[in-house]
Amino acid sequence: MNLTVSVVIPSFQQCSYLRQCLDSVCSQQFPGLQLIVVDGGSTDGSVDLIREYESRIYWWVSEPDGGQTDAINKGLRKATGDVWGYLNSDDLLEPDGLAVVARFFIENANKEWLSGGCRVFGEDIDDWFLNPAGITNEREVLTPWDRPHPYVFPQSGACFMRRSVIEKIGFFDPSYHYSMDMEYYTRAALKAGIEQCITDQCLAAWRLHPDAKSFQKGIAYAFREDEIRIAKEYLTCLDATDQRIVRQQLIVKERDVLLRKAMWNHRNGDAREARSLLWKTIMHSPLSILHRPWLGAARRILTGAATNR
């Protein structure tokens, strides 16, 4: 059986990482590869680099878009592979990763979703591995702050799905800019009941570097903000008892993310927005004024005191 795998690479101003990413895909020696590159109109030399690989690219474009999620969807609409995945332009596919993916889907004709391990690497850090644990109970899917293992789902580069998944649940939600992958996997698992199959083999490598958006608003508050939104959106997939537990947790988490946003704006010089968010924290949870982190944040924000970045 011949099987084709579409790999979509969304990119914007990532020329310094893009060649390694493209090499990691093109060196797979996988005959069924369909490579798609969606650039957001970069001006850093990315377009010239993409043209170097043009003979190995099925389709590419460089034009302004609505961000990473929009770029992924644009690529997926051009993809015709039996199986698809997307790879951020600063990340890598591990050697023979596509062969592992193809073998799984050929041998398991009734399976639609494969998650694998991911090597995490970066300058001045020791490599470590992110391995999805899978779903042990549905409540844990919606409460990443309250589960015994950190990763239910894979890093996005180590996730591959059949085209039938798009036919069932559609494309990525473009209103998510940080956790679009987690929302999609949650939708697949809880709404469509698609089984996540897990291999212990490492399929991708996730690069940690200070320019990544994960290390800007992401870690500060945006990932947690998206997690709260996902929990609210899929809350009704849980039974009544678990819904009640999650709602109680969300009160605290929403307060905390407002405080995180306030401090992020304070650190980045937007005193007005920081004060506004501090006030919203009180409106959301009046007892916040008895919460030590709120008091510390209020002291810094209202007095203009500096804080560590």
N, C-alpha and C positions, 0 to 999 in steps of 0.2 A: 504493500500500500504506500503510495506517495502522499506525503503530508506537507503542507506549506505552513510556515509560521511567519506572521507579520510582526515586525518589531518597529514600533513607533518611537522616534526620538524627538521630544520637544526641546527647543533650545532658544536661548536669547542671551547674547553677549557672553557666550561661554567658550570662545575660541581657544582659550588656554587649556581647556579640558576636553574639547570636542574631538580632537584627533585620537586621543586614547580611547574614547568611547566608541568611535567609529571603527577603530582597529579591533577592538574587543569583539565587535559584532561581525565584521567582515572576515576575521581570521577563524571563524567557527568551522569553516569547511563543511557547511551544511547546505546541500543543494536546494533545499526547499525554502531558503530564506527570502523574505520579501521585506526589504529595508525601506523605511519611510522616515524622512527628516522634515520636521516642521519648525522653521526658524521664524522668530517674531520680528524680523526686520533688523537684525544685528548690524552694527557698524564697526565691529572690532576685528574684521577679517574672517568671520565665520563663513560668509558666503563663498569667498575664494577657496576656503578649505573644503566646503561641501562640494564644490565643483571638481575638486581633485578626485572625489570618490563617486562622481556622477555615474560612471559606468556600472557601479555596483549598487546603486540606489534605484529602487522601483519608482519612487515619486518623491519630489521635494519641493518646497516653496520657501520663500523668505518674504514676509509681508507683516505689517502690524496685525496683532491679534488681541484677543481679550485676556491673555495670560496663559499660564501653563495648562490649565484644564481645557480651555478653548483649543489650544494647540493639539492636545492629545485627541480630542474629539474630531478635529479636522483631519488628523492622520488616520484615525479609525474609520472615518467615512470613505477614505480612499483605499483602505486595506481590503484585500480579498482572501487572505489566508484562512486555512481551516482553524488555526489557533492564533491568538494574538497576545501581545504583551507590550508594555511601554517601558522605556529606559531613559532616565534623566541624563542629560548630556554631560554631567560631571561624574556619572557612575559607569560601571563596566559590567559586561557579561563575563562570567567565568569561563575558562576554556572548556569546550565540549558541553556547555550548558544547554544549547539548543538540541543536541543529540539526546540528552537525557529527557528533555521535554517531548521531543518527537516520539521517542521510544515509549514513554508513558501513554501518550494519547493513542498511539497505534495499538498498544497492547490492552488498552482499556477504552474500548469504543463507546461505552456508556457513561464515561466520566467527563466532566466539563471543566474542572478547575484543579490546577496543580499549583501548590505552594512549595517553595524550597527554602533552603538556608541562604544566608547572605553574609559575606565577609565584610566587615566594617573596617575601613582603613583611613589613614590620613597622615599628614606630616606631624611628626613628634608624638604619635600615639601607637601603641601596640595593637596589632590586628585582634579583633574579637569577632564573634559570630552571633548573628541574630537568627534564631531558629523559631518559627511559629509553633506554638503549642497546640493550636486547634481549639475548638469550642468544647468546653466541658459543661457549661450551662449558659443559657441565653442571656441571663442578667449580666454576666461578666463581659459579654460583647459590648454592652453599653456603658460599662463602668470601669474604664481602664485604670482609674485611681483606686479600685477596690477589687483586686484579684491576685491570686498567688503567683501568677506568671505574667511578665510584662507584655508578651506578644501573642495574641490570639491569631492575628493575621500576619502575612509576610511583609517584608519591605517590597515596595512596588516593583522593582526590577526583577524580583524573584517570584513573580506571579504570572501565570499564563492561563488563559481561558479559551474555550472553543467559541467560535462565532455565534453559536446558539445562545450563549449567555447574553450577548447584545440584543439578539432577537427577543429574548424574554424580558430583560429589564432596561434596555436602552443604553444610552451613553453616560458618561460621567456628568455629574451635576455642575454646571459652570459657575454656580454661585459659591462653590467651595474653592478656595485658593490654597489651602494647606492640607486638609485631610480629605481631599476628593477621593483618594484611594480607599481610605477607611470607610467612607460613606458607601462607596460602591460595593465593597466586600460585605458590609453589613446588609445592604439591600439584597445582595445575592443570597446571603445565608438566611436572613430572617424573613424576608418578603417572598423570595422565590424558592427557598428551601434547597438551594444548590449545595451539594456536598463539597467541602473543601478537602482535597486529598493532599497529603503532605509527604514529601520526600526528604530524607535526611541529607541529600546531596546538595552542595552549595551551587547555586545557579547564577548569582550576581554578586557584585561588590559595590558597596555604598561608600562614597567618599565623604568624609567629614572635613569641612574647611570653613574658615570664617566668613567667606563671601556668600555662602549658601543662605537662602532665605530662612532655612530652618534655624539658623543661629541669630537671626534678627528678631522679627516679631514672633516667629514660630515658637521658639523656646520661651520667650517672654510671656506670651499669653495666647497666641493665635491657635496653636494646636488644642489647648484646653478649651478655648471658645468653641472650636469646631466639634470637639468631643461632646460638649454640653448640647450643642444643637443636634447632633446625631442621636443622642440619648432621647431628647424630646421627640424627635421625628419618628423614632421606632419604638417608643415606649409601649404602645398598644400591642406590640408583638409578645409582650411578657404577660404572665398571669397576674391576677389582681394583687397578690402578696408582693411579688417582685416589683410591680409598678409602684406600690406604696413606698417600698424601701428606696427605690431610685429617686422618686420625687423628693423624699426627705434629703437625700444626698445632694440633689441638684440645688437646693436652697443654699447650701454651704458652698458648693462649687461655683455657682453664679456670683456669689459675694466675693469669693477669692479671685475670680477672673477679672471682675471689675477693679479690684485692688491692684492686680498685676498690671492691668492696662493703665491705671492711674500712675503707677510708679514708672512704667515704660515711658509715658509721655513726660513725666517729670525729668527723667534722665536725658530725654531728647529735647528738652528746652521748651516744651509746650505747656507752660504753667496753667494757662486757662483751661485746657482740656483735662489736665491732671486734677484741677480743683473740681471741675464738673463731674468727673468720674468718681471722685471721692464722695461727692454729694449723692450721686446715684447709688453708691454702696449703702449709704444710710437709708435712702428711700427703699431700697430692696430689702434691707435687713437692719432695722433700727438698733438692734443690740450689737451691731458692729462696733459701736463706740466703746464697748467693753472688751473688744477683741484686741489683744496686744499688737498683732501686726498692723491693724488699722490705726491704732494710736501712733505707732512708729512712722507709718506712712504719712499720716496727717501732720505730724511734727515736721517732717522733711518738706512736704508739699507746701504747707501754709507758711513756713518760715523761709522757703527757698533754699534749704540746706542741701548741700551736695550729697550724692550717694555713689557708691561704687558701681561701675558699669559692669 
